[in-house]
Amino acid sequence: MTFKVLLIDDEPAALEGLELWIDWEELGFEVCGRASNGKEGLHFIRELAPDLVITDVRMPLMDGLEMIETWSREGTAQVKFAIVSGYGEFKYAQKALRYGVNAYLLKPVIPEEAAEQIRDIRRELVRDREEQSLTRMASYEEAVSMIKDLLSGGPDTFDDREKEVTRLSDAMPAWNMCLVQAAPDALARLRAKAAAMAEAGEYIYLVDLEPSSFGIVYGWNSAEDNDKAACAMAEELLADCADGQRVFMASGQAENSLLRISRCCKAAKKAIQYAFYLDHAPGLILYEQVEHLQSEDHFERLDLFEEMLQAVSLLDKPSLRKAVQLADSSLRESVPNPDIVKKLAIHVMYQIMSHMREAAGTAAEPWIEKYNIPRISGTVMTLGDVMDDLLFCAEGCIDFFMREQQRQSQGIAQEIIDYVREHYREPLTIRKLAEVFYLHPVYLGQLLLKKNGIGFNEMMHNLRIEEAVRLLENSSLKNSEIAERVGYGHYGQFLKQFEARHAMSPNEYKKRMF
């Protein structure tokens, strides 16, 4: 913890001597300025806000004690003073004591004694700052508690704290709330930054709301300056946000009393709803920008969502996309409450899932797990996000059923072929394959021969040699390594099968490539 010290003396040599013999950094101070008389010293005290002022007594224009007396009358910040004076000036020491001077350094200054007195002053400064911090923290938490009560129940909820609420409200002529919504990863960082802003500022309070949002309640000099205040806070909060991180922010309508902060919050919530209909990063939305817009609590064109379900049942992608586009346009025109849109989209997605389970049973579960329906209820979703998720789910359902139809039409043989294509590198035999599909080995072999025109073993060799050719062309592996990688336990068998299909050895094949 470092404190600032201001040095005042009309003899520069005296100041330089003090600096020469005292290690300010070791004592926990930094010299923030130097003045040559009391008048200049007052100016620097106002401008630099030092924690400690070390001043000589006798100076032109205004001596040190006059300066301290003037500051004690008009000063707005607590400053500790130490005066430097010579022997025989006892009257100055008496007067200094009346002004509450913290240390009296006799000339010639003995560095060790001066350093010890300055250490004592620093210990007092540390205690003062800790007490101020605790007092400010308690005051801040009390204010946040009162604001939360105002947001939840209004002024009527207060009993014995009515005076405290009124006193806080009267401290600033205008009050408002800035509402912030973000995904969990970004919200934690934004909240930490907002907490730092509240700690550093005055009459700025962080209030947690829903799990995915928080509010910044702030007092300002006038309602006319509200937009500037909100924009400045938003700019500071968004400064470190990574590209692609979506954050919604909106300020309410300024009120001249903190007792009406719930109205500010309600206005901010109304304003932030319009971020749902903006597919670009909206930044801060001011209530004044959207107060003329009317948000509906219902949506008339429910038939468009029914058309989506109908298109899914018919496996008709073009009709599905048309219904989604029409719904998107109609929603943007009527601007219903975002919660209504999300509920409609979730309803359609659950209907699709139910249809999949009913038709395909457990086979549909792996596909259903791909769709994160609860994501749609997130507060930083836009209409474009919701419609994209809905379309993704619906088209996925259509694709699933089309694949199921194809699989069923091709029968079990296609399943066997797919399995062989996936496992041909393994020591797979017709007997092991028959065990996987619960078929007799002879019947399985006949099934593959009828489907492919070749037997199981020939199919395995073809797949392995095709992969070997690819590796010869695209890797630096040795021939023996390739043979092992594609599933041959003996290189001779690999060589035989390769030559049978390409009429040359792997080495000759490599030479022809170049």
N, C-alpha and C positions, 0 to 999 in steps of 0.2 A: 504494500500500500504506500504510494508516494504522495507527498503533499507539496504544495507550492509555497515558496517564500519570496517576499519582495524586500529588497534592501534599499534603504533611504538614508543618504548622508551627503552633505554638500562638499565633502572632501573625498574624492574618488579613491585616494590612497587608503583611506580607512576601510572602505568597502572591499577594495582589492586585498587588503591585509586579512580581513575576515574570511574572504573566499580562499585565500592562500593557505590559511592554517586550519580551516575546517573542511572536512570531506562531506559535502552536502549529500552526495549519493549514499554514502555509508550511513548517514543519519536518517535517510528516508525522505529527503527533500530535493526539489529541483528549483533553481533560481529562475523565476519567471520574469523578473524585470528589475530595473534599478531607477531610482529617482534622486534628485538633488535637493529637493525641498518639500515641505509639507503639502503645498498646493499641488505640485506635480504628483506627489504620493497619493493624494486623494483621488486624482484622476486615474492612476494606475490601479488603485484598489477597486474602483468601480469597473474598470475595463478588464482586469486580469483575474479578479476574484481570488486573491491569494488566501491561503489558510493561515499563514504567519507573516507578520510584518516586523522587520527589525529596523528601527529608526534611531537616528541621532536626535538629541533634544534641540540643540541650538542650530537653527537653519534660517536662511533668508525667506522673505515672503510669508511663510507660515512655519512655526517651529513644530517639533514632533508632538508635543503635548496638545497643542491647538488642533493639530490634525486628528489625533485620537479622540479629542473631545467632540470635534465636528462629526466624525464618523459614528460615535456613540449616539448622537442625536438623530442622524439621518440614515445610518447604515441599514441595509435590508438583509445583510448576511453577517453571520458571526465570524469575526476575525480575531485571532490572538495576536497580541502585540508584545514585543520585547524592545526596551529602549536602551540606548547606549549613552552613558554620560560619565563625566569625570568625578574624582573626589571633590568634595567641597560644594557639590551641587545637591545637597540633601533636600532642599526645598522641592527640587524636581522629583526626587524619589517619593516624597510625601504625596505630591500631586498625582504622580503616576499610580500610586496605590489606590487613590480615590477613583480613578478611571478603570480600575481592574486590570492593569497591565500585568501580563503573566510572568515577565522576567525583567530583571534590571542588571545590565552588564556594565561593569565599571571599566573605564579606560585607565591604563592600557588593557585591552581585552586579553585575558589569558585563555588560549584556545581550549585547553582541557576543561576549564570551568564553564566556558561558553557552550562547549559541546554537551556537557552534562545537563545544563539548563535547557538546551534545545531538545535533548532526549526526553526530558520531563514534559516539555510542551507537546512533543510528538505523542507520548503516551496519552496525554489528555485528548489530543485530536483523534486518536484511534478510538478511545472510549466514546467521545462525542459522536463520531461517525457511526459506530455500532449502535448506539442508542437511537440516533436518527433513523438508521436503517430499520431497526425493530419497530420504532414508532410508525414509520412510513408503511411498513409491511402490515402492521395491525390495522392502520387506517385504511389501507388499500383493500384488505380482506373484508373489512366491515362495509366499505362502499360496494364491493362486488356482491356481498350478501344482500344489501338493501336493493341493489339493481335487480337481482334475481327475483326478489319478492315483488318488486314493481312489475316485472315482466310476467310473473305467474298470477298475481292477484290484484295488482293495482294499489293505489294509495290507501285503500280501506284496510289493507292487511297490517298496517303499522299501529302499534299502540304507544309504547314508551319511546320508540325511536323516531317519532314524527319530527321532533326538532332537528335531529341529526340529518334526516333526509332533506328537510327544508334547507338546512344550512349548506349541504352539499349542492343542492339544486341552485341555490342563490349564488354559489361561487362563480358560475359562468352564465352568461346571458342566453346561450343557445346550446342545445343538446341534440345528439343524433346517434344512430347506430349504423355501422357498416357490417353487413352479413357476408361471411366467407364460407364457401362450400368447396370441397376438393376430395379426391380419392385418398384413402388412408395413408399411402406412402407420402403424398405431398402435404396432407393436412397436418401431420405431426411437425414437419419442418416449418410450415406457415404459422402454426400455433406458437412454436418456440420463438419465432421472429416477432409475432404480435406481442408475446409476453415481454420480450426485451424492449419493445416500443413502449409498452405500458409502464415498465419499470423506469425507463429513461425519461418519459414525458410526465406531464401533469394533467390530471383530469382525463386520463385515458384508462379504460378498464376492459380487461378480457373476460368475456362471459361465455362459458361452454353451453351449447344448446343441444341439438341432436348429435348422435355419434359422429356424423360426417360434416358437422358445421360448428362454427363459433361466431360470436358477435364481438365487435369492438365498439364499446360505448364511449363517446368522447364529448367533452364540452368545448365550445368554441366561442370566439369573441362576439360573433353575430351570425344570424341565420344566413346573411348574404355571403359570408365566407365559408359556408358549409361545403360547397362543391370543391373549393380549393383544398380544404382540409381532408375530405374524403379521397380526392384524387392523389394527394401527396401520400397518404397512408397506403393506398392501393399500389402506387408506383414503388414504394419502398418494399412492400410485401412481395410483389411480383418480380423484383429485380433479380433474384437468384433462382427463379423457377426454370427448370430445364425445358427445352423445346419439346412439345408434345404433351406436357403435363397440363391437364385441363383444370382450370380454377374458375369458379363463378364467384363474382363479388357484386354486391349492390348496396347502395346507401338508401336510407329511408328519407322521410320528410322531416326537416329540422323542426324542433319544438323549443319554445322559450322556457320550458320547465322540465326537469328530469322526472317529475311526477307523471309525465305523459310519454315516457320512454317506450311503453308498450305500443303506442301508436307509431312510433318510429320503427319499431321492430316489425309490426304488421306491414307497414309500407315497404320496408326492405324485402320482406318475404314476397310481397306482390311483385316487386321489381325484378327479383332474381329469377322468377318463373320464366321470364322472357328469354333468359339465356338458353332455355331448352329449345327454342326455335331458331337459334343462331348456330350454324354449323362452323363458324369461325370463332377464334378466341375473342370474346366480347370485352375483355378487360373489366372496368368498373361500369356498372349500369346505375345511373342516377334515377331516382324515383320520378323526378321531373320529366325525364325523357319518355317515360312509359305510362304516366298516370292517366293519360287520355285513352289508352288502349283498354279494351274490355275483354276480360278472360271469362269464358263460359264454363259452367260447372257440368256440362253435358255435351255429348257429341251425337248429332242427328244421323250421320251416315254409317250406322252400324252394319248396314247391308254390305259395305265394302269388306269388312272383316269376315262376314259370312261367305263372300265370294272367294276370299283367300282359302278358307277351309274347303269349299267346293272344288277349287282348282287342285288342292292337294289330293283330295279323294279321287279325282279324275287323272292324276299324274300329269297335269297340264301346266307346264312351266310358263309358257307365254301368258296364259290367263292369270297365273299367280302374280307375275311381275306387273302386269297391267293393274291388277287390283291394289297392289302395294303402292304403285305410283299414284293412283287416284286417291288412295287414302292419305298419302303424304301431302298431296296438294290440298285436299279438303281440310286436313288438320291445320295446315299453315294458314289457311284462309279464315277458319273459324276460331283458332287459337284457344282450344279448351285447356283446362287445368292439366299440367303435365302428368299429375297422378292418375287422371282418368285415362290418358293415352297409354301409360305404362300398364295399368290394370287390364286394358283391352288387349294389349300385345301379349301380356302374360297369359290371359285367358285363352287366346288363340294358340299359343305355344303349348299349353297344357292339353288342349284339345287334340293337337297334333300328336303329342306324346301318348295320350290315351289311345288314339287310333292305331299308333304303331304297336303298342303293347297288345291291343286286342287282336290285331291281325297277325303279328309275328311272334308274340310271346316273349320268352327269354332271349331269343335271337336279336330282339330290338334293343336290349339293355346297353350293349357297348356303344351303340349309336346315340342313344338318349343321353348317356353320360357326357357326350361331347358338348352339349348345349347348356350353358350356364344361365339358366333362367333367372335366378335371383339377381344377377348382375343388372338386369333391366331396372330394378327398383333403385339403383344408385342415384344419388342426387346430382352427379355431374354428367349424367347421360343427356345427349341431345336427341331431338326427334330423329335426326339422321342415324344416330347410333341404334335407337330402338327399332327403326324400320329395317336397318341392315341386319340386326340380330334376328328379327322376325323372318326376313327373307332367307337368311342363312339356314335357319331351322326348318322352314317349310321346304326349301329346295333339297336340303339334306334328307328329309323324309321321302320326297319323291324319288331321289336317287336310290335310297335304300330299297324302296319297293320295286323299282325297276331292276335293280340287281337281284332281288329275291325272285322276281318273275323269270329273269334270265337263267338264274341258277336252277330253278325248278324245271324250266323247259329243257335244259341240258341234262338234267338228271344227276345222279350220283357220280357218273363218270367224270364230269367236269371238276367236281370236288376232289376226286382222286388225282386228276391231272394237276390241279393247282397245288395239291399237297406234294406231289413228286417234284414239281418245279421249285418248290421251296426247300425241299430236303434232299435233293439229288446228290449233294456233296457228302452226305452221311452214308454209312454202310447199310443202305436201305435194300431190303429184299422183298420179293413178292409176298412172302409169308408174313413179314412184319407189317407190310402195308395192309394185308388182309385182316390182321389183328386190329389195326387202327379203325378200319371201317366195318368190322364185324361181318366180313364176307368170306366165302370159301376161296382159297387162292386160285383154283382153276377158274371159277366164275369171274373173279376179279381180272385175271389175265385175259379172258375172252372179252370182257367189257372194254378193256383198254384197247385191245386189238381192233374191235369193231369201231371204237370212237376215233382212234388215231391212224389205223391202218398198219401200225407196227406194235410189236410186243413190248412188255415192260422193260426187259433188259436193253433192247435197242433204243428205247426212249431215254433210259438212264445214260447210255453211252453218248447219244446225240447231245444231250444237255451238258454233259461233262466236257465233251470236246468243243462245243460252242463256247463254253466259258474259258477253256484253255486257249482257244484262238484269240479271244479278247485280251487275255492276260499276256500272250505273246506279243500282241500289238501295242499294248499300253502299259507294260511294266518291265522292270529289269530283273525279274525273278529268273532263277535257273529253271531248266526244264523239269528237273526232279522236284523242285519246290512247287511248280505249277501242277504237276501230276498229283502231288499230295494234297494241294489246296482244292482241286476239283473233285477229289474223292477216291483216287486210286491208291491202293496200298502198295502196289508193285509197279515200278517204272516200266517194266516190260509190257505189262497189260496196257498201260497208257500209250506206249509207242505203237503197239499193234492196232489199237482202236483209232489212233490219230492217222496212221498211214492208210488204214482201210477207208477212211472218209476223205482224205486229201491227197492220196497217192504220193505222198512225200513225208519225210520225217519233220519233226518240229524245227530242227536246225535248218533244213532246206527251206522251210516256210519262212524262217527269219531272214535268210539270205534273199529270198524273192521280194521281201518287203523293202529291202534297200537296193 
